[in-house]
């Protein structure tokens, strides 16, 4: 794909970072260790990307361990709701689809498609498990300030994920006050007008501009890696922001 850098930002998990670092050895591809967390503002789920983190940081790992347990319980509740809706699934099959990773709604969506209850991955979210859908179950609450502090303690930066997709742009002032570092400007679902608007907001608020493909594998017909063009200068700007904040650069052997 011609990439100079790739960020690994799984939701509530850092398990893929070490294998990615190993795979990148001897290549020209730089791995940016990251994670995606969900915070709660006004009862709404807001996604935050943590970039340049130390994936071995104890405090962050403890939080992710708690979230893994909560995700399993959430999956069981969603499966129970689906049963009452006439779309029964076996929780064991959902866990098989999750493999060694943390279980989440994408694995339930895969199971719905596999069982014939949904036509596609997106259909599973739309009719069953997406926000406001009948089998949706919320996540544990995480305060933005706490999330940002944990990411900062792990040497990382906090970025608002895909604000143009779910209407989360309105939370920027609150997030900025809580120590937000940047906005995901470039995204597969951000059109030119959205990119222009978010770029202007970032400049006005003194926030970094980042971007990515938000790739979730082959669930949506083909992998999206490399389909969103982000200037490599963004990586340098993120590293400079981290230096300006006096964050300790741990786990940087690949950078």
C-alpha positions in Angstrom: 0.0 0.0 0.0 3.0 2.3 0.1 2.5 3.2 3.8 5.3 4.8 5.8 3.4 4.3 9.1 0.4 2.4 10.4 -1.4 2.9 13.7 -2.8 -0.1 15.6 -5.8 1.2 17.5 -8.0 -1.7 18.5 -11.0 -1.0 20.8 -10.2 -1.7 24.5 -7.2 -3.9 23.5 -3.5 -3.6 22.9 -2.9 -7.2 22.1 -2.1 -6.7 18.4 0.6 -4.1 19.0 3.5 -6.4 19.9 2.9 -8.7 16.9 2.7 -5.6 14.7 6.0 -4.3 16.0 7.6 -7.7 15.4 6.2 -7.9 11.9 7.5 -4.4 11.1 11.2 -5.2 12.0 13.4 -5.0 9.0 10.8 -3.0 7.0 10.3 0.7 6.3 6.9 0.7 8.0 6.7 2.5 11.3 4.2 1.2 13.8 2.3 3.7 16.0 1.1 1.9 19.1 -2.5 3.0 20.0 -5.8 2.0 21.5 -9.4 3.2 21.1 -11.5 3.9 24.2 -15.1 4.9 24.7 -15.9 7.7 27.0 -19.3 9.0 28.1 -20.6 12.5 27.7 -24.3 13.4 28.3 -25.2 9.6 28.2 -23.6 9.3 24.8 -20.8 7.1 23.7 -17.8 9.0 22.3 -14.7 7.2 20.8 -11.2 8.4 21.7 -8.0 7.3 20.0 -4.9 7.0 22.1 -1.7 7.4 20.0 2.0 6.7 20.8 1.1 4.9 24.0 3.3 2.5 26.0 1.3 -0.7 25.5 2.8 -2.2 28.6 1.7 0.6 31.0 0.3 -1.0 34.1 -2.6 1.5 34.7 -3.8 1.2 31.1 -3.6 -2.6 31.1 -5.6 -2.7 34.4 -8.3 -0.6 32.8 -8.4 -2.7 29.6 -8.6 -5.9 31.8 -11.7 -4.5 33.5 -13.2 -3.6 30.2 -12.5 -7.1 28.8 -14.6 -8.6 31.6 -17.3 -6.0 31.1 -17.3 -6.7 27.4 -18.0 -10.4 28.0 -20.9 -9.6 30.3 -22.2 -7.1 27.7 -22.0 -9.7 25.0 -24.0 -12.2 27.1 -26.7 -9.5 27.7 -26.9 -8.7 24.0 -27.2 -12.4 23.0 -30.0 -12.7 25.6 -31.8 -9.8 24.1 -31.4 -11.2 20.6 -33.0 -14.4 21.8 -36.1 -12.5 22.9 -36.2 -10.8 19.5 -36.3 -14.2 17.7 -32.7 -14.1 16.5 -31.0 -16.6 18.9 -27.2 -17.0 18.9 -24.9 -19.2 20.8 -22.6 -17.2 23.0 -19.8 -19.8 22.5 -19.9 -19.2 18.8 -19.6 -15.4 19.4 -16.5 -16.1 21.6 -15.1 -18.3 18.9 -15.4 -15.5 16.4 -13.7 -13.2 18.8 -10.7 -15.6 19.1 -8.0 -14.3 21.5 -9.2 -10.7 21.2 -11.8 -8.9 23.4 -15.3 -9.7 22.4 -17.4 -6.9 20.9 -20.5 -6.1 18.8 -18.6 -6.8 15.6 -18.3 -10.4 16.6 -22.0 -10.6 17.4 -22.7 -9.0 14.0 -20.6 -11.7 12.3 -22.6 -14.3 14.1 -25.9 -12.7 13.1 -24.8 -12.8 9.4 -23.4 -16.3 9.7 -26.7 -17.5 11.2 -28.8 -15.8 8.6 -30.5 -13.4 10.9 -28.8 -10.4 9.2 -28.0 -9.9 5.5 -24.8 -8.0 6.1 -22.6 -6.7 8.8 -24.1 -3.2 8.6 -27.6 -4.7 8.5 -26.8 -6.5 11.8 -26.0 -3.1 13.4 -28.9 -1.3 11.8 -31.6 -3.7 12.8 -30.3 -5.4 16.0 -27.2 -4.1 17.9 -26.4 -0.5 16.8 -27.1 2.5 18.9 -30.8 2.7 19.7 -31.4 -0.7 18.1 -33.5 -3.2 20.1 -30.7 -5.4 21.3 -28.2 -2.6 22.1 -26.5 -2.7 25.5 -24.4 0.2 26.7 -20.8 0.1 27.8 -19.3 0.8 31.2 -19.0 4.6 31.7 -15.6 6.2 31.5 -15.1 9.9 32.2 -13.1 11.7 29.5 -10.8 13.3 32.0 -9.9 9.9 33.5 -9.4 8.4 30.0 -7.1 11.3 29.0 -5.1 11.0 32.2 -4.6 7.3 31.7 -3.5 7.8 28.1 -1.2 10.7 29.2 0.3 8.5 32.0 1.0 5.9 29.3 2.9 8.5 27.3 0.1 8.9 24.7 -2.1 11.5 23.1 -5.9 11.7 23.0 -7.7 12.2 19.7 -11.5 12.5 19.1 -12.3 9.6 16.6 -14.5 10.2 13.5 -16.5 13.1 14.8 -18.2 13.6 11.4 -19.7 10.1 11.5 -21.8 10.2 14.7 -22.2 13.9 15.3 -19.7 14.1 18.2 -18.2 17.3 17.0 -20.4 19.3 19.4 -18.4 17.8 22.3 -15.1 19.4 21.2 -15.2 22.3 23.7 -15.7 19.9 26.7 -13.1 17.5 25.4 -10.6 20.3 24.8 -11.0 21.5 28.4 -10.4 17.9 29.5 -7.0 17.9 27.7 -7.9 16.6 24.2 -4.9 16.7 21.8 -6.5 16.3 18.4 -9.3 15.5 16.0 -9.5 12.7 13.5 -10.0 14.8 10.4 -9.3 12.3 7.6 -11.6 9.2 7.7 -13.3 6.9 5.2 -16.7 8.4 6.0 -15.6 12.0 6.0 -16.4 13.8 2.8 -14.4 16.8 1.6 -16.8 19.3 3.2 -16.4 17.5 6.6 -12.6 17.4 6.2 -12.5 21.1 5.5 -14.8 21.9 8.5 -12.9 19.7 10.9 -9.6 21.1 9.7 -10.8 24.6 10.4 -12.0 23.6 13.9 -8.6 22.0 14.7 -6.8 25.1 13.7 -9.1 27.3 15.7 -8.7 25.2 18.8 -5.0 24.4 18.5 -5.6 20.7 18.1 -3.7 18.2 16.1 -5.2 16.8 12.8 -4.9 13.1 12.4 -6.6 10.5 10.2 -6.9 6.8 9.3 -8.9 4.2 7.5 -10.7 2.8 10.6 -10.1 -0.6 9.1 -12.1 -3.5 10.6 -10.8 -6.2 8.3 -12.9 -7.7 5.5 -16.3 -7.2 7.1 -17.2 -4.4 4.7 -16.2 -6.3 1.5 -12.5 -5.4 1.5 -9.9 -4.0 3.9 -9.7 -0.2 4.0 -6.0 0.0 5.0 -4.3 2.8 3.0 -7.5 4.1 1.4 -7.3 7.3 3.4 -4.3 9.5 2.5 -2.8 11.1 5.6 0.4 13.2 5.3 3.4 11.6 7.1 4.0 15.0 8.7 1.1 14.2 11.0 3.3 11.6 12.7 6.0 14.2 13.4 3.4 16.7 14.7 2.1 14.1 17.1 5.6 13.3 18.4 6.3 17.0 18.8 3.1 17.5 20.8 4.2 14.7 23.0 7.5 16.3 23.6 5.9 19.7 24.3 3.8 18.0 27.0 6.8 16.5 28.5 5.5 12.9 28.1 8.0 10.1 28.7 8.7 8.3 25.4 8.5 4.6 26.5 8.3 1.6 24.2 9.8 3.6 21.3 12.2 1.0 20.0 10.4 1.0 16.6 10.2 4.8 16.3 
